[in-house]
Each structure stands twice: as C-alpha cells, then as structure tokens.
C-alpha cells in the first residue's frame, strides 16, 4: 500500500527487462484520424459530404483486434463493423439526415458464428445519431452519439447499453488545452510520442506516495512486471499543471498510455518527449 512504499525516488531499482519485447503502442480508448485543430461547435453540421469524408473509429486496448468502425457511402448507405479479439462481424443499412440528426435504418446483419473468424452479429439496430460535445474527454472535443432501441453488449468497443459513441474526426483536443483527469487538473499533450530513458514506475495518481501499477505487456497471455523498462515507447496524453520536486528532481507528472495500461502516471524525469 502507499504507506509502505519507498518515497526517496521514482526511478525503479529493479533490473532491466531481459525479454527484448517492447514495441511502439497505440492504445487510445478512442483512436481515430485527427488534425490538431479543434472545430467550433457552430461549424458543425451533419451533411452527406461530412459523413462520407469522415472515418468514425474506436480502437480499445487489449489482446487481439478490438475495434468498431462506422462508414457512410454516397448512396446513403452505412456500414457498421466491429472486431473483438480477432473475430469480426457487422451490419449495414441506409441513413437519412434531417435537422442535423442522423437516422440509421438497419437492413442486414452478418456473422452466424459458424466461421471462427466471424462473430455473431450483435445488431446495434436502427438508431438516431447526434453530435455531442465531450468536455470530459482527454482526446476529442466532439463525438457522434447514436442511440438505439436495442440493448448492445458492453464489450463491443464504443458501445454501452443502447448507445454507440464515436469520436468525430478533426476534433482532437489541442495541445495546451486544460482538462481534468480523474479530478486532477491537467494540460493536454496532444497524444505526443515519448520514450522512457530509464527503468521507471507507473502509478495510479501523480504522486510518489500513490500506489504503483504493474506494467502489462500485450502478450498472450499478458506479461506483467513491476516497472517499465528503459526504451519503452508510449503515448503522452497530458501533464500536471505544476512541476513537483521528487528527491533532487523537479518535473511534471505525465499521464501516459502504454502496453495494456491506459491513463497511468509517470514522473517526467525518466521520460523523453518528442517535439
């Protein structure tokens, strides 16, 4: 527990990992094609061109391929596909835009469960979609929020209960924007790539007294170790507003994604960030 933890340094004292298995990681709860400029709400309108030019996608961390994609065609058709642990399925139909709302009408659902690579269709079904602001998100400013009359399984990426929420492309949270991360005021880093410069601990909160978190390496089965080895590539989501002094070092705490770990804290003294 935190009260029994060594407080003198954040650098891990464990020996370096001898597996040689670390690869670059891209593990956002919502990963999508973005530009760095946020789009004002008044510029948003659901049009055929906006939909057909956009890629709506959710990729979640985990073993295998966990992804949901929604795409639109010029002939007013749509396709919704979802992959879970390497098995994929999907559904499709027609759509209509009316008063800045999007109406999806289901026409077909694929995947009968006989092919081991094709999972049964969960059938999100017909739905009504609207653009929503996402002020609590660390990643995007707006989302396409679709509500269905059917109950969808929670393990499908982006789906919960009867809702499907997909980031709206080109609305990434701009670097330098102020956000909150589990009650902690942070400054967005715009999903910068970083690399550890030494073996380092990751923690549940931005404090040397916070509980440490095991680093989960995406193997099958997952491999766990008590520290993040030197040279590990990661995504830098945000940082604390102020620097903190830890022993002789003074630096920010950074909120990072790496391996199977999402939104954990790392002290900046042992992190190199790309410009």
C-alpha positions as CSV (number, residue, x, y, z in Angstrom):
1,X,0.0,0.0,0.0
2,X,1.0,3.7,-0.3
3,X,2.0,4.0,3.3
4,X,4.6,1.2,3.0
5,X,6.1,2.4,-0.3
6,X,9.6,3.8,-0.7
7,X,9.4,7.5,-1.2
8,X,13.0,8.5,-1.9
9,X,13.0,8.1,-5.6
10,X,10.6,7.4,-8.5
11,X,13.3,5.6,-10.5
12,X,12.8,1.9,-10.5
13,X,15.5,-0.1,-8.7
14,X,14.6,-3.4,-10.5
15,X,17.0,-4.9,-13.0
16,X,16.3,-4.1,-16.7
17,X,13.9,-6.4,-18.5
18,X,15.7,-9.2,-20.4
19,X,12.8,-10.0,-22.8
20,X,13.5,-7.5,-25.5
21,X,9.9,-7.4,-26.4
22,X,8.7,-3.9,-26.3
23,X,7.1,-2.4,-29.3
24,X,5.5,1.0,-30.0
25,X,2.0,1.2,-28.7
26,X,-1.1,3.0,-29.9
27,X,-3.8,2.4,-27.3
28,X,-6.3,5.1,-27.0
29,X,-9.9,4.4,-25.6
30,X,-10.8,6.4,-28.7
31,X,-8.2,6.3,-31.5
32,X,-9.1,7.9,-34.8
33,X,-7.8,10.1,-37.6
34,X,-7.3,13.6,-36.3
35,X,-5.9,17.0,-37.0
36,X,-4.6,19.1,-34.2
37,X,-7.2,21.9,-34.6
38,X,-10.4,21.8,-32.7
39,X,-13.6,22.7,-34.7
40,X,-16.0,25.2,-33.1
41,X,-19.5,23.8,-32.5
42,X,-21.1,26.4,-34.7
43,X,-19.2,25.0,-37.7
44,X,-20.7,21.5,-37.2
45,X,-23.4,20.2,-39.4
46,X,-24.3,16.7,-40.4
47,X,-24.0,16.6,-44.2
48,X,-23.6,13.9,-46.7
49,X,-20.1,15.2,-47.6
50,X,-19.1,15.4,-43.9
51,X,-20.1,11.8,-43.3
52,X,-18.7,10.3,-46.4
53,X,-15.3,12.1,-45.9
54,X,-15.0,11.0,-42.3
55,X,-13.8,7.8,-40.6
56,X,-15.5,7.1,-37.3
57,X,-13.5,4.6,-35.4
58,X,-12.9,3.3,-31.8
59,X,-9.9,1.1,-31.0
60,X,-9.6,-0.3,-27.5
61,X,-6.5,-1.8,-25.9
62,X,-6.4,-5.5,-25.4
63,X,-5.2,-8.7,-26.9
64,X,-6.4,-9.4,-30.4
65,X,-8.1,-6.8,-32.5
66,X,-10.8,-4.7,-30.7
67,X,-12.2,-2.1,-33.0
68,X,-15.5,-0.6,-34.1
69,X,-15.9,1.3,-37.4
70,X,-18.8,3.3,-38.9
71,X,-18.6,4.4,-42.5
72,X,-21.0,6.1,-44.9
73,X,-21.5,5.9,-48.7
74,X,-22.6,8.5,-51.2
75,X,-25.7,6.4,-51.9
76,X,-27.0,7.0,-48.4
77,X,-25.8,3.6,-47.1
78,X,-23.8,2.9,-44.0
79,X,-21.7,0.0,-42.7
80,X,-21.0,-0.7,-39.0
81,X,-18.3,-3.3,-38.3
82,X,-16.9,-4.5,-35.0
83,X,-14.0,-6.8,-34.2
84,X,-13.4,-8.4,-30.8
85,X,-10.3,-10.5,-30.0
86,X,-9.7,-11.1,-33.7
87,X,-13.3,-12.1,-34.7
88,X,-15.3,-9.6,-36.7
89,X,-18.9,-9.0,-37.8
90,X,-21.0,-6.2,-38.9
91,X,-24.3,-4.8,-40.1
92,X,-25.5,-2.1,-42.5
93,X,-28.4,-0.2,-43.9
94,X,-29.5,3.2,-45.1
95,X,-29.3,6.6,-43.5
96,X,-31.1,9.9,-43.6
97,X,-30.1,13.4,-42.4
98,X,-32.9,15.6,-41.0
99,X,-32.5,18.7,-38.9
100,X,-28.9,17.9,-38.1
101,X,-29.8,14.5,-36.9
102,X,-28.7,11.2,-38.5
103,X,-31.2,8.3,-38.7
104,X,-29.8,4.8,-39.3
105,X,-32.2,2.1,-40.6
106,X,-30.8,-1.5,-40.3
107,X,-31.2,-3.6,-43.4
108,X,-28.7,-6.5,-43.0
109,X,-26.7,-8.2,-40.2
110,X,-23.8,-10.6,-40.9
111,X,-21.9,-13.3,-38.9
112,X,-23.7,-16.5,-38.0
113,X,-21.0,-17.9,-35.6
114,X,-20.0,-20.8,-37.9
115,X,-16.8,-19.2,-39.1
116,X,-14.4,-19.0,-36.2
117,X,-13.2,-15.6,-37.5
118,X,-16.7,-14.2,-37.8
119,X,-18.5,-13.4,-34.6
120,X,-22.3,-13.4,-34.4
121,X,-23.9,-10.1,-35.3
122,X,-24.9,-8.2,-32.2
123,X,-27.2,-6.0,-34.2
124,X,-27.0,-2.5,-32.8
125,X,-30.0,-1.9,-34.9
126,X,-31.7,1.2,-36.2
127,X,-30.6,4.3,-34.4
128,X,-30.7,8.1,-34.1
129,X,-27.4,10.0,-34.0
130,X,-26.4,13.5,-33.0
131,X,-23.2,15.5,-32.5
132,X,-22.3,15.9,-28.8
133,X,-19.7,17.9,-27.0
134,X,-17.3,15.8,-25.0
135,X,-15.7,18.3,-22.5
136,X,-14.6,15.5,-20.2
137,X,-12.6,13.7,-22.9
138,X,-8.8,13.9,-22.9
139,X,-8.8,13.0,-26.6
140,X,-11.5,14.7,-28.6
141,X,-14.0,17.6,-28.4
142,X,-17.0,16.2,-30.2
143,X,-18.5,12.7,-30.8
144,X,-21.2,11.2,-32.9
145,X,-23.6,9.7,-30.3
146,X,-26.0,7.1,-31.6
147,X,-28.9,5.8,-29.6
148,X,-30.6,2.5,-30.5
149,X,-33.8,0.9,-29.2
150,X,-31.8,-2.4,-28.7
151,X,-29.5,-3.3,-25.8
152,X,-25.9,-3.7,-27.1
153,X,-23.2,-5.7,-25.4
154,X,-20.8,-3.6,-23.4
155,X,-17.7,-5.5,-24.6
156,X,-18.1,-4.1,-28.2
157,X,-15.7,-1.1,-28.5
158,X,-17.6,2.2,-28.3
159,X,-20.9,0.5,-27.3
160,X,-22.5,0.7,-23.9
161,X,-26.1,-0.2,-23.2
162,X,-28.1,1.2,-26.1
163,X,-25.5,3.8,-27.1
164,X,-22.7,3.9,-29.6
165,X,-20.2,6.8,-29.2
166,X,-17.6,7.5,-31.9
167,X,-15.1,10.4,-31.9
168,X,-15.8,13.0,-34.6
169,X,-12.7,13.3,-36.8
170,X,-10.7,16.5,-36.9
171,X,-11.8,17.5,-33.3
172,X,-8.7,16.4,-31.3
173,X,-8.1,18.2,-28.1
174,X,-5.5,20.8,-28.9
175,X,-2.1,20.5,-27.1
176,X,-2.1,23.0,-24.2
177,X,-5.8,22.7,-23.6
178,X,-6.9,22.4,-19.9
179,X,-8.8,19.3,-18.9
180,X,-9.5,17.1,-15.9
181,X,-8.2,13.6,-15.4
182,X,-9.9,11.8,-12.6
183,X,-10.2,15.1,-10.6
184,X,-6.6,16.2,-11.4
185,X,-6.2,19.4,-13.5
186,X,-4.0,18.6,-16.5
187,X,-2.6,20.2,-19.7
188,X,-3.2,18.2,-22.9
189,X,-0.1,17.0,-24.7
190,X,-1.9,16.2,-27.9
191,X,-1.0,12.5,-27.8
192,X,2.7,13.1,-28.2
193,X,5.0,10.1,-28.5
194,X,7.5,9.5,-25.7
195,X,10.2,7.0,-24.6
196,X,11.4,6.1,-21.2
197,X,15.0,7.0,-20.5
198,X,15.5,4.6,-17.6
199,X,13.5,1.9,-15.8
200,X,10.6,3.7,-14.2
201,X,7.5,3.1,-12.1
202,X,3.9,3.9,-13.2
203,X,1.3,5.0,-10.6
204,X,-2.4,5.4,-10.1
205,X,-2.1,9.1,-9.3
206,X,0.5,11.9,-9.8
207,X,2.3,11.4,-6.5
208,X,5.3,9.5,-5.2
209,X,3.1,8.1,-2.5
210,X,0.4,6.8,-4.9
211,X,0.1,3.1,-5.5
212,X,2.3,1.7,-8.2
213,X,0.8,-0.1,-11.2
214,X,2.2,-3.3,-12.8
215,X,3.2,-2.8,-16.4
216,X,1.1,-5.1,-18.6
217,X,2.8,-6.2,-21.8
218,X,0.4,-7.3,-24.6
219,X,1.4,-10.9,-24.9
220,X,-0.8,-13.9,-25.0
221,X,-1.2,-14.4,-22.1
222,X,-0.3,-10.9,-20.9
223,X,3.1,-10.5,-19.2
224,X,3.2,-8.3,-16.0
225,X,6.3,-6.7,-14.5
226,X,6.6,-4.1,-11.7
227,X,8.3,-1.4,-13.7
228,X,8.5,0.0,-17.3
229,X,11.9,-0.8,-18.8
230,X,14.2,1.8,-20.4
231,X,13.5,2.4,-24.1
232,X,9.7,1.8,-23.9
233,X,7.7,3.8,-26.4
234,X,4.4,5.2,-25.2
235,X,1.8,7.9,-25.8
236,X,1.8,11.0,-23.7
237,X,-1.8,12.2,-23.0
238,X,-1.4,15.1,-20.6
239,X,0.7,16.5,-17.8
240,X,0.1,18.1,-14.5
241,X,-0.2,21.9,-14.4
242,X,2.7,22.3,-12.0
243,X,6.1,20.6,-11.5
244,X,6.7,18.6,-8.4
245,X,10.0,18.0,-6.6
246,X,10.9,14.4,-6.1
247,X,14.2,13.9,-4.2
248,X,16.7,16.1,-6.3
249,X,14.5,16.2,-9.4
250,X,11.8,18.7,-10.3
251,X,9.5,17.8,-13.2
252,X,5.9,17.3,-14.3
253,X,3.9,14.1,-13.8
254,X,2.7,12.7,-17.2
255,X,-0.4,10.8,-18.0
256,X,0.5,8.1,-20.4
257,X,-0.8,5.0,-22.3
258,X,1.5,2.1,-22.9
259,X,1.2,-1.7,-23.3
260,X,-2.2,-2.7,-21.9
261,X,-2.1,0.2,-19.4
262,X,-4.3,3.2,-20.0
263,X,-4.0,6.6,-18.4
264,X,-1.4,5.9,-15.8
265,X,1.1,8.4,-14.3
266,X,4.8,8.6,-14.9
267,X,7.3,11.1,-13.5
268,X,8.8,13.2,-16.2
269,X,12.5,12.9,-15.2
270,X,12.6,9.5,-16.8
271,X,10.7,10.3,-19.9
272,X,11.9,11.8,-23.2
273,X,9.1,13.5,-25.2
274,X,9.2,14.1,-29.0
275,X,8.8,17.7,-30.1
